[in-house]
Amino acid sequence: MNVQGKVVIVTGAGGGIGEGIAKVLAKHSAKVVVSDIDATKGQAVTERIRADGGEAAFCAADVSKSSQMAALMDFAVQRFARLDVMVNNAGWTHRNKPVLEVTEAEYEKCFDINVRSIFLSTRHAIPVFQRFGGGSFINIASTAGIRPRPGLSWYNASKGAVITASKSLAAELGPMNIRVNCVNPVFNPDTGLSAEFAGGPLDEARRQKFLATIPLGRFSSAADVANAVLYLASDEAAFISGVCLEVDGARCV
């Protein structure tokens, strides 16, 4: 997959899936802006990419803040002279629990990080893409947006919003040569949010409950998601837009 020389921002790249995406893109010679709200973690990922021979720079950003998202775009252009791909990976969830137990603060944080971030990303990245003749958004949604699980209603709803917005944006932005796609990962026990998705510590019983819904017989990994992003960011996907690529092992329920 050809992403050589492409300038790519990856949000939430201080660990987990975001780190995996940043590393895979850098390995394939993209110039990666690693972004995370946690500067210590984000800088550490950046240094690991550089140590492996990749090209990366770190920029701290809270994806729910307009001024910080604008500054993130400016940083990418100032550092690497252009912007080609925006990967909206940063995400959050409320704990798996009955809907009446979800607080307003939990609901607001979930939608701020999962949905408002997409709004701000488009608001600030579209003018930059237009300056350089086009670009690509890749939004990390979730299978939860199409096959929701009980106990995660507002998380499910936020990811459903990302999916619908992405399809709508793809239709609207196509004439600007801007592509918009989603990746929908299934449950990954190695992310920092796994206990929240499971409703408590990820013991063997909870692991097996999730695993039983995945016909391929294993959980998704950061590499699985990163490889999907690599394709969607590449020249080979130049005519792919409005797609939600499920990375879910054929999850059936």
N, C-alpha and C positions, 0 to 999 in steps of 0.2 A: 504494500500500500504506500503510495507516494505522498508524504507530507513534508518532504525535505524543504527546509527554509520557511515553512509556514509559521506564522506567529500565532500562538494559541494561549489564551487565558484559561486556566482551570481553577474554579473556585472550590473551596472546601478541600484543598489539596494537601493539607497538613497531616493526613493519615488516611487509612482505609482505602475506599474506592478512588477517591480523588488523587491520592498519592500514586496508586496504580496507574491511573490514566496519565498523569504527568510523566511518570517514568517511561511508559510505553511510547508516548508521543516523542519524548526526547531521544529515546533509543532509535527511533526512526527519523532522526535529524530535524524534528520540529524545534522551534525556539519557544520555550515554554515559560509563561509567566505563572509562577506558583502563587496562589492567593489563598489566604486563610485568615480568620479572625485571630487565631493564636499565632503570634509572630515567632515564638520559639519553635513550634512544630513546623511551621511553614518554611522557616529558614533552614531547619535541619533537612527537610526533604530537598530543598534547593541544593544544599551542599552535597547530598548523596547523588543527585543527578549529575552535578559537575564532576564529582569524583569518578563517576562511571563514564566520563567523556562527553556528556550531554551539555546542551546550552540552556541555561535557566536563570531566572531572576525572580526575587521574591517581592511581593507587594501585599501588605496587610490590608484587609478590607472587611467591613461588615456589610454583607450583601443586602441587608434590609435598609441601608442608609444611602440615599440618593447621592449625596456629595462624595461618599467614599467609592461608590461605583463609578461615578464620573472620573474621579482621580485614578481609578484602576485602569480605565481606558487610556487616559493621558499617559500613565506610566508605561503601558505597553508600547505606545507609539513613540514616546521619547526614548525608550530603551532599544527598541528593535525596528523603529522607523515605519511600522505598519501594524495592522491587525487583520488576521484572516479567519480565525475561529474563536468562538466564545463557548466554552463548556460550562454550563450552569450545573455544577455538581453539588454545591453546598445544600444540605438538607437537615430537617429536624422532624421529630415526632413526639407526640404526647405518649404517655405510657398506655399500653393495652389495658383498658378497663371500661366499665360501663359508661355509656355516653353521658349520663347525668353526673358523673364524677369528674368529668373533664372541666377544668376551670376556664374562665374567660382568658386568663393570662396564658394558659397552655395553648388554647385555641389561637390566640393572636400571634404567639411566637411561631407556631406551626405555619400559619399562613404568611407571616412576614418573611420567614426564611425560605419557604417552599414556593410561594406564589408571587409575593411582592418583588422578590429578587428577579424573577423573570421579567416582570414589568419594567423594573429599573434597568435591567440588562438591555432590553430592547430599546428603551428610551435613550440610553447613552451609547450603545454600540452601533445602532443603525447609522447615525450620521458619520461615524468613523468608517464603517464598511463602505458607505457611499463614496467617501473620498478616495477609496482604493479600488473601486469598481465592483465591489461585491463582498460576500463573506458567508459564514456559516454559523448558525447557532445549533448546539447540541445540548438538549435539556435532559438531565437524568431524572426521569419520573419513577415509576414503579409498577409492578404487576398489581399493586394495591389499587391503582387507578382504574383498572378494568375488571379485576376479580377481587373485590374488597373482602377483608376478613372482619368478623365481629370484634368489637373492642377497640378498633382503630378508626372510627367513623370519620373524624375530622382530618386525620392524616390521609386516609383514603380519598376524601373529598379534595384535599389540596393537590394530590397527585393527579386526580382526575382533571382538575383545573389546568394543570401543566400540560396534560395531553391534549385537551381541547384547544387551549391557547396556542400550542405549537402547530397544530393542524391549521388553525385559522391564520396564524402568522405566515405559515408557508405559502398559503394562497395569496395573501396580501403583499408579501415581500418578494415573491418570485420575479415580478417585473423589474425589481431592483438588482437582480442577480444575487439575492440573499436566500440561502437555503435554511430550513428549520426542520430539525428532526429530534426525535426522542429515543432514549434507551430505557427500557423497562426491566430492571433487574428483579430477580426473586430474592428471598431472604438470604442474607449472608451473616453467619454467626460470628464473623471476625470483625465486624464494624463496631464502633463505639456505641451504636444505638440498638444493638441486638437484644439487650435485656429489656429495653423499653418496648420493642416490638413483641417480645415474648411475654411481657407482663410480670417479669421477675427474673432472678438469676437463671442463666441458660443451663439448666441441669439436663441430664440425659433424657428425661421424659419430655421436656419441652423441645429438645433437639429432634427427637423422633417424631413428634407431632408435626413439625414443619417438614421434615424430610419425607414423611409419608405422602405428601402432596406433590412431590417432584418425581415424575416417572424415570428420569435419567439417573436417579438414585444418589445424587449429591447436591450440595448447596452451590450457589454461584460463588465465584471468587472475584477479587479485584481485577485479575488478569482477564477473566471472561468479559467483564464490562469494558475494560480498557481496549480490548481488541475490537469490540463493536464500535466504540468511539473512534478508534483508529480508522476503521473503514469509512465511517460517515464523514470524517474530516478529510479524507484523502481525495485525490484527483479522480480515482476510480468511482467515487460516488457522486460525480459532478451532476448527474441527472436524478439524484435521489433527494426528494424533499417531501415533507408532510408525512413521513414514515415514523411509526413507533416500532422499534426493533426490540422484541422481547427476548431477554437473556434469562430464561426461566426454566430450562430443562423440561419444557412441555408441562409446566405446572397445570394441574387439572381442576383443582378446587381451591 
